[in-house]
Every structure is written in structure tokens, then in C-alpha cells.
Amino acid sequence: MNRLLGALLVLSIAVPAVALAADTDPKKQITAVDRAKARSIVFKRSDFAAGWKQTPPVPDSDATCPGFNPDESDLTLTGEAEVVFEHAQALLSVASYSEIYATKDDAVKSWTRSDKAATARCIGYFFREGATDKTTKVTIVSAGRMAFPKLAPRATAFKVVARLAITNEGKTSTLPITIQFIAFGQGRGDTAMLAITPGTGIPTADLRALGKLLAARLAAAKL
């Protein structure tokens, strides 16, 4: 699941410094069948209303979250897919990712090593690293677990609240940002979504609808 977090943040924030280091990545033995199953799980354009568009993935790099980099080098990945959608007229980004391991045991090991309280801290760290520049300062207001229905055998959710201070022509304005990260696991597969929105985040009903969609597709993949 830690790889899911890194991949989603690469996609959602366009930060080329968020993927996990190569020496801790699982081995890849991608098969056509599991690649197709992974693609069947992630969000599609038809899942969103008008005004949303899919954007291309951003290349990975070897940066990691300080103090938290679970080693998955003993595991084997056989399928993966990733997509990101952005709203054309608002600062809204929703990404999803799926990965399939060679065995259920590999998937459970990955999940157990990564589903830690440190995940929330890393979400905040990656967002701050990606959003900070000469005109923007990022403050992480809070980071922790978030209540969410258990829609799959393995389930977890985190929320990070950030504040952006943006300076333009000598004037500084602030913008609250909410990051919501939800992940599910079943059998050999894991899937996750990450939403970055201004204000208080995606409304609970909408977030649950998106979560149910991913969980249903994960179950349908029969992993």
C-alpha cells in the first residue's frame, strides 16, 4: 500500500519526487491478465460528471518519505494501473491506483507493512514538498486516520488538512486544502484513491460513492 500512496501523490500533485526507492520496490513480473484486471479497477472518465478530464501520469523518481519506507523487495507485483482526473475549472484532483501481487500472502505483507500512522505524516510531507515554491508556503494543520466504512477485507483511510499561503505582487492570501486517502485490499489486490480539494474536502456521500465503486471493482476482479 505504501507504493500506492507514492504513485497517487506523483499523479495528483505532479511531484517527481514521491515514488519509492527502487531498492525497496517489489519485483515486477507483470502479466497481461493481471495488468488488465488492474486497469478494470481504477476510475474511468465515465465515473465523473462534466468538467473532469484525465491527465497523463508523471514519471516516477527515487525519493522517499523520511523515516518511513517499508521494504517490499521480497514481494512480487504482477499487475498495476494508475489514473488521475482533474476538474477543468477548479482546484480538484482525484487519482486512483491498483496493484496486484503474485500471491495473497505478498499482498497482505505489503498492506501490513504500510498501513501505519506514519502514512498520514507522509501524505503531508509529500504534499508540502510538491506544493511549496517561491510564492507558496505550505503548512500542515493536521494529519491522521479518518473514519470510513470497511468496504473490503482490508481497508484504511487518512485525511490531511493543509493551508497554503500564496504571495502575489506583495499580497498574501491563504487557501485551505484537504487531502483524503482511502485504500482497500482483497485477495491478491490493493486499490486506493486520493483526492486533493480546496476547503473541507469531498463531501462524505460522494467520497463513499467513489469508495464503493473501487471496492466493488476490486471484488469483481476475483483476486
N, C-alpha and C positions, 0 to 999 in steps of 0.2 A: 504493500500500500504506500510505502514511502516514495516509490518510483512514481506512483500515480500523482502524488502531491507535487513532485518536482515537474513532471510533464505538464500538469494542468497549469501550474504557475508560469511555466515557459510560454504556454499557449495564451494564457489570459492576460498576462502583463507584458508580454513581448520582452522578457528579460533573458538575454542569452547567458545568464549566469545562475541557472537554477537547477539544472539537471544533476543527477547523482554521478559521482566519480566512476569512471569505467571499471576500476578495480573492485568496486563493491556491487556492480550490476550483476544480475543473474546472467547465466549463459543463455544465448539465444539459439534456438533450433526451431525457427518459425515454419509452420506447416500451412499449406493452402487452406485446409479445413478450419484450423483454429484461427487463422487470420480472418476468414470470412465470418466466423462466429463472433470474433471481437468486434468487427465492423457492424454486425447486426445489433449490438447492444447500445452503442453510443447514440447521442442525439442526431436527429435528421432535421433538415430545413423545415420539413412539414410539421415538426413539433412546435414551431414558433409562429407567432402572428406576423402580420405585415410589418415591415420596417427592420427585420432582422436579416443579417447576411453572414455567410460563412467566410472566415478569413483563413489564409494559409498558415500552416504550422511554422514555428520559429525553430531554427536549428538548436540542438542541444549543446551544452558545454559541460565542463567537468567541475563546476563549483558546487559546494555543498553547504548545508546548514551547520554552523559552528556548534560542536558538541552533540550533534545527533545525525548519524549517518549509518544506519543499520546495514550490515554486510549481508548481501544476498548472493554472493559469488558462488555459493554451493547449490543454488537453485537453478532451474531451467525454465525459460519462458518459451512458449510455443505459439503465442498469438498476441497481437496488440493493435489498438486503434486509438486515434485521438482526433478530436474536432473542437473548434471554438466558434462561437457565434457572437456577433456584436450588433447592437442596435444602431441604426444609421443616424439617429437624431438625439441620442442620449448616451451618457457615460455608463453603458451597461454591457457586461460581458459574461457569458455563460459558456463554460467548457465542460467537456466530458471525455473520459478516457476509460478504456477497458484493457485488461491483460489476462491472459490465460497461461497457466503453468502446466508443466508436463504431468504433474500428479496433484491430487488434492492435498497431500502432505506438504508439498512445496508451497502451495497457495496459503495454507494455514500458517506455515512457518513465516512467510513473508508478512502476513497480517499481524501475527503475534509480535513480531519484532518491531513493527512500525506503528501500531495503534497505541501510542503513548501520549501523555500530556504534552510532551515536547513538540508534538505535531503542531499545536496551536502557535507556539512560540516561533516555529519555523515558517509558518504561513505569514506571520507578521514580519519576520526578518526578510523573507524573500520579497514581500510587497514593498517594504521600505527601501530595500536595495534597488528595486526596479523603478520605483516612482520618484525617488529623490534625484533632483538635478539642481542646476544653478538657480532656478526660480521656484523650486518646490521643496518644501521640508515636510517630512512625514513623521508624525507622532503616533505610536501605537497606544491606544487608550485602554484596550482590554483584549485578552485572548484566552480562550478556554473551550471546554466542551459545550455542546449545545443539545438541548433536548430534541429528539426526533424519533418518530416511530421506527421500531425494528421491523423493517420490511423484508429482510433476508436473514439467513442463519448467522451471518457476520454483518454487523452494522455499526457505524460510528459517525459522529457529526461534530464539527467545530465551528466556532464563529470568532472572527477578529473584527474589532472596531478600530478604525484609524482616522486620523484627522490630517488633512493636507492644508498647509499654509502656502498659498501661491502668491508670489510677488510679481506685479506687472506695472512697469512705469512708476515705481516707488510706492505703489499701493498694495497692501497685503489683504487677501481675502481667505477665508477658511472654507473647507469643504469636507463634510463627514463622509466616510466610506465604510461600507460593511462588506466583509468577505465571509461567505458561507460555504463550507466544505462538507460534503456528505459522501460516504463511501459504503458500498455493500460488497459482500463476498458470499459465494455459494459454490460448493464443489471445487473445481479447478480454477474458477474465475473470480476476478475482482472488477468492480467498476466504481467510478466516482464522478462527481460533478463539483465544480467550483464556480460560484457566482460572485462577481465584483460589481457592486452597485452603489450609487450615491445615496446618502440618507440611511435609513434603518434596514435596508436590505430587501430582498424579495419577500412579499407577503407570505405568511405561513401557509395559506391554502395553495398558492401557486408553487411554493417550494415542495410541498408534499406531493403535488401532482407530478412534478418533474421527477421526484424521488421514486414514486410508484412506477413511473414509466421505465426508469432504468432497472429497478428491481424486477419488474415483470419481464423485461427483455433478457435479463441475466438468467432468470428461471427458465425462460423459453429456449435458451441456448443449450440446456441439458448438459451441463458440465459436471 
